[in-house]
Structure formats: structure tokens, C-alpha cells
Amino acid sequence: MNSPELYKLKDRFPIQIDLESHDIKEICYRRLLGKSPAGVAELSKWFEQHGQALRHHTKLQDAKYYDADFTKDVFINLYPFLPAHFDILLHLLGALAKSTGGIGLRSAIKVIQDILIEDTDGYSPVAERPIGYLATTVTLYDALEKDIRRAFPSIYQAVGKVRIRFPDTPIHQDVVKTVAVLQILGNLPVTLQNVANLMHPAIDAPSRFDEVNAAIEALIADPIAPFGEQDGNLCCFSEKLNDIEQERAQIPLRTIEARRILNEALREAFSPLPSTQLQGVLSVATGLKSQTGSGAPTALAGERHTIQTVAEFVEAQEGAFGNSYAPQGTSL
């Protein structure tokens, strides 16, 4: 709306400066996150007491784009943010800018400022919270919620449906917000460990692994919540995909398909096929067959070998101690 004035303002500065990510980080911790001498001393004590545990509780899995470790100085400079959260914010703004063209998108410096001084869902601003509090991916989602709604409406709607399904349990809402952020980024595995560690709420807090794990299991088990797992990663489903997943869950698995999956797993377990050398001269290998019940064995690999290994799966039955078991054996 005021682009003419903006161009006039830019023309007053003939030297253009392009800010790199580390420059933005330095501007933020010098101008927005600066600490008083007393604050530096207090944070130093916290880090000396809880620094090792904090590193352990916030370590990310396969996070090549994010800081895997941090020193006391880095911790003090960026507090209440951790280095990984700050880098996630920069990547998240980049992903949002690609989707919207950057229209109406705030800069990282402005987002940090808003997080520090604005109320969020009835909570006091981050700058006014007691020492020990940590900003998390939930904090980032709440600060960029309007931008996410415009750029990724399906993910935003999935978060909204989880809020409706679990209105009184913030842990479920926080989990799905964190998964939404990681799903938008697309450069960090969306695993239980990463979700739990990115939600670490305080310097001296214990790990939230078990709590987050229980929440994830409840979300996946809920037939209506658009949340699940694909290719080893947690994700928010779109409305259409959630309907497809529900419909697929109601389709019974046919016996022939179950047997095919079992045979493929067995073939992978015996790959390469067992072999040995006799007298260092003759190489002898065994083929692989699978047998279930009284039916004929099914050849899986190496059917032309003279020696065959038959893997026979016995039906589950009642054991001597009252436990159900399914013994497995091989015969030559």
C-alpha cells in the first residue's frame, strides 16, 4: 500500500546490505535478546547446573540443518530460544515465503520481537516469564499461526480438528502443532524423539518423552483426528487423506496378502542365502522355502539348490505357563 514511500526510503541508502542467517541471529541476540550483567550471571548458574541434561533432552535426530550442540555463551545469547528453535524459525519463514511469495510475511526479527512482548492465548509475554522458561516449536507455531493458515490451510485445519477432539489436553494440541511445523519444514525427521525434544518447556524440566509418546499414541488411535504416520514420519493428514486412511483401515487384509508380506520379510531375513565352503573347494548354498500348516512348501529363493531350508511357522497355542506363543523352526 505504501510501496512508493518505501522505494523513496530505500533510495536514501545507496549501499545495500544483504543479511545472512547468522547476521540476523546476531542482530536478534544483541538488540532483542540482550541480557543485563545480573541476567548473564543467573543464566550461567542455570547452565552450569542443568546444561548437560538440557543438551540431552533437546538433542535432535538426523538434524543436519540445525545446531546439534551449543555452548554456554550461545545459550545465554539466544535464551529463551535454543539454537535449534532459532534456526527452525528462519527455515520456517523461508518455507512460508515460498508458498505465499512473502506477501504480508514478517521478518525473523519482527517475529522474535512479537514473541517477546505479545500475549499468546492468555499467557503472559515471553519476556515477562520467570527464568527457566524455554520457547518451543509450539511458541513458533502460535506466533506464525495466521501465516500458516494462509500458506498451508490443510495443515492448519488438521491442527484445528485436533483442538476440537482434545480441547482439554494441551499436550495433544502441542504435539500436533510441533508436527505441523516440522511437516512444513520438510528437512527434519518427524519422529517421536524430535517432537518431544523440540517441546522441552524449561531448562530444569525432565524429559517429556513418555508424555509425548502417550499423546501421539492417543492421536493415532483416534479415528477422527487427522493425524498419523507415513513412511516412518508423523504427519497431519488433509481432510481427504484422513477419509482415505479411515476407509483403508476398514478394509480387511486378505490371507494371500498377509502371506505375501510374511514371505517378503522372510526372504529379506535370509538374504544373502546361507552358504558354506567344503574343504575350501566346494561352495554349498541352501535354498529357502516357507511352509504354513499342512500345505506344500512355497519356494522363496534358490529353489534349484540341492539343500533347502524350510521355515515352518506354527500356529499360536497355549504354552505350559499359560502364555500364548508361536514357535518358529527350520528344517533341512
C-alpha positions as CSV (number, residue, x, y, z in Angstrom):
1,M,0.0,0.0,0.0
2,N,2.9,2.4,0.7
3,S,5.4,1.0,-1.8
4,P,6.2,4.4,-3.4
5,E,7.3,5.7,0.1
6,L,9.2,2.5,0.7
7,Y,11.2,2.9,-2.5
8,K,11.9,6.6,-1.7
9,L,13.2,5.4,1.7
10,K,15.4,2.7,0.1
11,D,16.9,5.2,-2.3
12,R,18.3,7.2,0.6
13,F,20.7,4.4,1.3
14,P,22.8,3.7,-1.8
15,I,24.7,0.8,-0.2
16,Q,22.5,-2.2,0.0
17,I,23.3,-4.8,2.7
18,D,22.1,-8.4,2.4
19,L,21.7,-10.1,5.7
20,E,22.7,-13.7,6.1
21,S,21.1,-16.0,8.7
22,H,24.0,-15.6,11.1
23,D,23.7,-11.8,10.8
24,I,20.0,-12.0,11.7
25,K,20.8,-14.2,14.7
26,E,23.4,-11.7,15.9
27,I,21.1,-8.7,15.5
28,C,18.4,-10.6,17.5
29,Y,20.6,-11.5,20.4
30,R,22.3,-8.1,20.5
31,R,19.2,-5.9,20.1
32,L,16.3,-8.0,21.2
33,L,17.7,-10.7,23.5
34,G,20.4,-8.8,25.3
35,K,20.8,-9.6,29.0
36,S,21.8,-7.5,31.9
37,P,25.0,-8.5,33.8
38,A,22.8,-9.9,36.5
39,G,20.8,-11.9,33.9
40,V,24.0,-13.3,32.4
41,A,25.2,-14.4,35.8
42,E,21.9,-16.0,36.6
43,L,21.7,-17.9,33.3
44,S,25.3,-19.0,33.8
45,K,24.3,-20.7,37.0
46,W,21.4,-22.4,35.4
47,F,23.5,-23.7,32.6
48,E,26.2,-25.0,34.9
49,Q,23.6,-26.9,36.9
50,H,21.4,-28.2,34.0
51,G,23.4,-27.7,30.8
52,Q,24.3,-31.3,30.2
53,A,20.8,-32.6,30.9
54,L,19.4,-29.8,28.7
55,R,21.6,-30.8,25.8
56,H,20.5,-34.4,26.2
57,H,16.8,-33.6,26.5
58,T,16.9,-31.3,23.4
59,K,19.2,-33.3,21.1
60,L,17.7,-33.8,17.7
61,Q,17.8,-36.9,15.5
62,D,19.4,-36.6,12.0
63,A,19.3,-32.8,12.2
64,K,22.0,-31.8,9.7
65,Y,20.5,-28.3,9.2
66,Y,20.3,-27.4,12.8
67,D,22.8,-27.0,15.6
68,A,23.4,-30.3,17.3
69,D,25.2,-28.8,20.3
70,F,25.6,-25.4,21.9
71,T,27.9,-23.7,24.4
72,K,27.2,-21.6,27.4
73,D,27.7,-18.4,25.5
74,V,25.4,-19.4,22.7
75,F,22.8,-20.5,25.3
76,I,22.9,-17.1,27.1
77,N,22.9,-15.1,23.9
78,L,19.8,-16.8,22.4
79,Y,17.8,-17.5,25.6
80,P,14.8,-18.1,25.9
81,F,15.3,-19.7,22.5
82,L,17.6,-22.6,21.9
83,P,19.8,-22.6,18.7
84,A,17.7,-25.3,17.0
85,H,14.5,-23.3,17.6
86,F,16.1,-20.2,16.1
87,D,17.2,-22.0,13.0
88,I,13.8,-23.6,12.7
89,L,12.2,-20.2,12.7
90,L,14.5,-19.0,9.9
91,H,13.7,-22.1,7.8
92,L,10.0,-21.9,8.6
93,L,9.8,-18.3,7.4
94,G,11.6,-19.3,4.2
95,A,9.0,-22.1,3.6
96,L,6.2,-19.7,4.2
97,A,7.7,-17.1,1.9
98,K,7.9,-19.7,-0.9
99,S,4.3,-20.6,-0.5
100,T,2.9,-17.0,-0.3
101,G,5.5,-15.1,-2.2
102,G,6.5,-13.3,1.0
103,I,3.4,-11.1,0.9
104,G,2.5,-9.9,4.4
105,L,5.2,-12.1,6.0
106,R,7.0,-10.7,9.0
107,S,10.8,-10.8,9.3
108,A,12.5,-13.1,11.8
109,I,13.5,-10.0,13.8
110,K,9.8,-8.9,14.0
111,V,8.6,-12.4,14.9
112,I,11.1,-12.6,17.8
113,Q,10.0,-9.2,19.0
114,D,6.3,-10.2,18.8
115,I,7.0,-13.4,20.8
116,L,8.8,-11.4,23.5
117,I,6.2,-8.7,24.0
118,E,2.8,-10.0,23.0
119,D,0.3,-12.2,24.9
120,T,-0.4,-15.6,23.4
121,D,-3.6,-17.5,24.2
122,G,-3.9,-15.8,27.6
123,Y,-0.3,-16.4,28.5
124,S,2.0,-13.5,29.6
125,P,4.6,-12.4,27.1
126,V,7.8,-14.5,27.0
127,A,10.0,-11.6,28.2
128,E,7.9,-11.5,31.4
129,R,8.1,-15.2,32.2
130,P,10.3,-16.5,35.0
131,I,13.9,-17.5,34.3
132,G,14.0,-21.2,33.2
133,Y,11.2,-21.0,30.7
134,L,12.1,-22.0,27.1
135,A,10.4,-21.1,23.9
136,T,9.4,-24.2,21.8
137,T,8.1,-25.0,18.4
138,V,4.7,-24.5,19.9
139,T,5.7,-20.9,20.5
140,L,6.7,-20.5,16.9
141,Y,3.5,-22.0,15.6
142,D,1.4,-19.7,17.8
143,A,3.4,-16.7,16.6
144,L,3.0,-17.6,12.9
145,E,-0.5,-19.2,13.0
146,K,-2.0,-16.6,10.7
147,D,0.7,-17.1,8.2
148,I,0.5,-20.9,8.4
149,R,-3.3,-20.7,7.8
150,R,-2.8,-18.7,4.6
151,A,0.1,-20.8,3.3
152,F,-0.8,-24.3,4.4
153,P,-4.5,-24.4,5.0
154,S,-4.8,-28.2,5.1
155,I,-2.2,-28.4,7.9
156,Y,-3.8,-25.6,9.8
157,Q,-7.2,-27.3,9.5
158,A,-5.7,-30.5,10.9
159,V,-4.4,-28.7,13.9
160,G,-7.9,-27.1,14.4
161,K,-9.6,-30.5,14.3
162,V,-7.2,-31.9,17.0
163,R,-8.1,-28.9,19.1
164,I,-11.8,-29.9,18.8
165,R,-11.1,-33.6,19.5
166,F,-8.8,-32.8,22.5
167,P,-10.0,-29.4,23.9
168,D,-8.9,-30.0,27.5
169,T,-5.5,-31.6,27.0
170,P,-2.8,-29.1,25.8
171,I,-0.2,-31.8,25.3
172,H,-2.2,-33.2,22.3
173,Q,-2.5,-29.8,20.8
174,D,1.2,-29.0,21.4
175,V,2.2,-32.3,19.7
176,V,0.2,-31.6,16.6
177,K,1.5,-28.0,16.4
178,T,5.1,-29.3,16.5
179,V,4.4,-31.9,13.9
180,A,2.8,-29.3,11.7
181,V,5.9,-27.1,11.9
182,L,8.2,-30.0,11.1
183,Q,5.9,-31.1,8.2
184,I,6.1,-27.6,6.7
185,L,9.9,-27.6,7.0
186,G,10.4,-31.0,5.4
187,N,14.1,-31.2,6.3
188,L,13.9,-32.8,9.7
189,P,12.6,-36.3,10.6
190,V,9.2,-36.0,12.3
191,T,9.9,-38.7,14.9
192,L,8.9,-39.1,18.5
193,Q,12.3,-38.1,19.7
194,N,12.4,-34.9,17.7
195,V,8.9,-33.9,18.6
196,A,9.5,-34.5,22.3
197,N,12.8,-32.7,22.4
198,L,11.5,-29.7,20.5
199,M,8.7,-29.3,23.1
200,H,11.1,-29.2,26.1
201,P,9.5,-26.5,28.2
202,A,12.1,-25.4,30.7
203,I,15.8,-25.5,31.5
204,D,15.4,-27.8,34.5
205,A,12.4,-29.8,33.2
206,P,12.6,-33.6,32.9
207,S,12.3,-35.2,29.5
208,R,8.7,-35.2,28.1
209,F,9.4,-38.4,26.0
210,D,6.9,-40.7,27.8
211,E,4.2,-37.9,28.0
212,V,4.6,-37.1,24.3
213,N,4.6,-40.8,23.3
214,A,1.3,-41.3,25.1
215,A,-0.2,-38.3,23.4
216,I,1.0,-39.5,20.0
217,E,-0.5,-42.9,20.5
218,A,-3.8,-41.4,21.5
219,L,-3.8,-39.2,18.4
220,I,-3.1,-42.0,16.1
221,A,-5.7,-44.3,17.7
222,D,-8.4,-41.6,17.4
223,P,-10.4,-42.4,14.2
224,I,-11.4,-38.8,13.6
225,A,-8.2,-36.9,14.4
226,P,-6.4,-36.2,11.1
227,F,-3.1,-37.4,12.5
228,G,-1.0,-40.5,11.7
229,E,2.3,-41.9,10.5
230,Q,3.6,-42.2,6.9
231,D,6.9,-43.6,5.8
232,G,8.2,-43.5,9.4
233,N,7.3,-39.9,9.9
234,L,4.4,-38.4,11.9
235,C,2.2,-36.1,9.9
236,C,-1.0,-34.2,9.8
237,F,-3.5,-35.5,7.2
238,S,-5.6,-33.4,5.0
239,E,-9.3,-33.9,5.2
240,K,-9.4,-36.1,2.0
241,L,-6.4,-38.1,3.1
242,N,-7.9,-38.6,6.5
243,D,-11.1,-40.0,4.9
244,I,-9.0,-42.3,2.7
245,E,-7.0,-43.6,5.8
246,Q,-10.2,-44.3,7.7
247,E,-11.7,-46.2,4.7
248,R,-8.5,-48.1,4.2
249,A,-8.4,-49.1,7.9
250,Q,-11.8,-50.8,7.5
251,I,-10.6,-53.0,4.6
252,P,-9.7,-56.4,5.9
253,L,-6.3,-57.8,5.0
254,R,-6.7,-60.9,2.8
255,T,-4.9,-64.1,3.7
256,I,-3.0,-64.2,0.4
257,E,-1.7,-60.6,1.0
258,A,-0.7,-61.4,4.6
259,R,1.2,-64.5,3.4
260,R,2.9,-62.4,0.7
261,I,4.1,-59.8,3.3
262,L,5.3,-62.6,5.5
263,N,7.3,-64.3,2.7
264,E,8.9,-61.0,1.7
265,A,10.1,-60.4,5.3
266,L,11.4,-63.9,5.4
267,R,13.2,-63.6,2.1
268,E,14.9,-60.4,3.4
269,A,15.9,-62.1,6.7
270,F,17.7,-64.8,4.8
271,S,19.4,-62.6,2.2
272,P,22.0,-63.5,1.2
273,L,21.2,-67.2,1.3
274,P,23.2,-69.2,3.9
275,S,26.2,-70.9,2.3
276,T,29.5,-72.6,3.3
277,Q,32.7,-73.9,1.8
278,L,33.6,-77.6,2.0
279,Q,37.3,-78.3,2.2
280,G,37.8,-74.8,0.9
281,V,36.9,-76.1,-2.6
282,L,33.2,-76.8,-2.9
283,S,30.7,-74.0,-2.3
284,V,27.3,-75.2,-0.9
285,A,24.3,-72.9,-0.6
286,T,20.8,-73.6,0.6
287,G,17.5,-72.5,-0.9
288,L,14.7,-71.1,1.1
289,K,11.1,-72.3,1.4
290,S,8.2,-71.3,3.6
291,Q,5.5,-73.7,5.0
292,T,2.4,-72.9,6.9
293,G,0.3,-75.7,8.3
294,S,0.0,-78.9,6.3
295,G,0.2,-77.2,2.9
296,A,3.1,-77.7,0.4
297,P,6.2,-75.6,1.0
298,T,6.5,-72.4,-1.1
299,A,9.8,-71.7,-2.8
300,L,11.1,-68.2,-2.0
301,A,14.7,-68.3,-3.2
302,G,17.3,-70.7,-4.5
303,E,14.9,-73.4,-5.4
304,R,17.5,-75.2,-7.6
305,H,19.9,-75.7,-4.7
306,T,20.2,-79.3,-3.5
307,I,19.8,-78.4,0.1
308,Q,16.7,-76.5,1.1
309,T,15.9,-74.6,4.3
310,V,12.2,-74.8,5.2
311,A,10.9,-72.2,7.6
312,E,7.7,-73.5,9.2
313,F,5.5,-71.2,11.2
314,V,3.5,-72.9,13.8
315,E,0.1,-71.6,14.9
316,A,0.0,-69.7,18.2
317,Q,-1.0,-72.1,21.0
318,E,-1.3,-72.2,24.8
319,G,2.1,-72.7,26.4
320,A,2.9,-74.5,29.6
321,F,2.8,-71.4,31.7
322,G,-0.5,-70.1,30.2
323,N,1.2,-67.7,27.7
324,S,0.4,-67.6,24.1
325,Y,3.4,-68.3,21.8
326,A,4.2,-69.0,18.2
327,P,7.4,-71.1,18.0
328,Q,9.2,-71.0,14.7
329,G,11.7,-73.5,13.3
330,T,13.6,-74.5,10.3
331,S,14.2,-78.0,8.9
332,L,16.6,-79.3,6.3
